[in-house]
Amino acid sequence: QKWEEHKEFIRQKLSEKETGEIYGKRKIDVEPVFGFLKANLRFTRLSVRGKEKVINELGFAFMAVNLRKITAMKS
């Protein structure tokens, strides 16, 4: 029952114009990068602990994504 109430609340929020626009932008801005990391580079887990180390590892992963994009554009 709690789950159904939560789903209904989310449906109401997404049906509002402003919230729907924000959610729509999320798909364009953020999700493709993480989807690319997971699907193409098979990057699904971090191998380090600690905020600073995680930031460094994510930086390397994003750098790999950008390098692949650059090499694809040159081909």
N, C-alpha and C positions, 0 to 999 in steps of 0.2 A: 504494500500500500504506500509506503514512504517513497519507494522508487517511482511509482506512478505519479505521485504528487510532484516529485522533482521533475519528471519528464514534462508534465503539464506546465510547470513554471517556466521551463526552458522554451517550450513551444510558444508561450505567450510573449516571452522576451524577444525571441527571434522574429515574431510576427510584427513587432514594432519597427517602424521604418528606420530609425536611427541605429538601433541595435543590429538590424539586418545588414545595413551598410557596413558597419564596423566588422561584423563577422565575414562578410564577403571580401573585404580587403585582406583579412588574415590569410585567406586561401592563396591570394596572389603574392603577398609579401613574404611570408615566413615559411609556410608548409612545404613549398617545392624544394627548398634547400635541404631541409631535413629528410624529405622523401628521397632526394637524390643521394644523400649520404647513406641512407639505409639500403636502398635498392641497388645502386650501382657500385658503391664503395664498400658495401657490407659493414658499415660502421653502425653497430647497434648498441655497443656498450663502451663505457669509458674504462680505461685500464689503470687509472690513478685515483687517489683520494685527496681531498683538500681543494679548496676553492681556487687557489692560484694554479695548481697543477691541472685542474680541470679546464680552466681558461686557456692554458697553454695547449693542452691536447685538442680542444675544440678549435683553437686557432690554426693548428696544423691541419686538421680535417677540412676546415673551410678553405685553407690555402690550397689543398689538394683539389677541391671542387673548382676553385677559380683557375687553377692550372689546366685542368681538363677542359674547361670552357675555352680558355685561350688557345690551346692546341687544336680544339675542334674548329674554331673560327679560322685558324691559319690553314687548315687542310682543305 
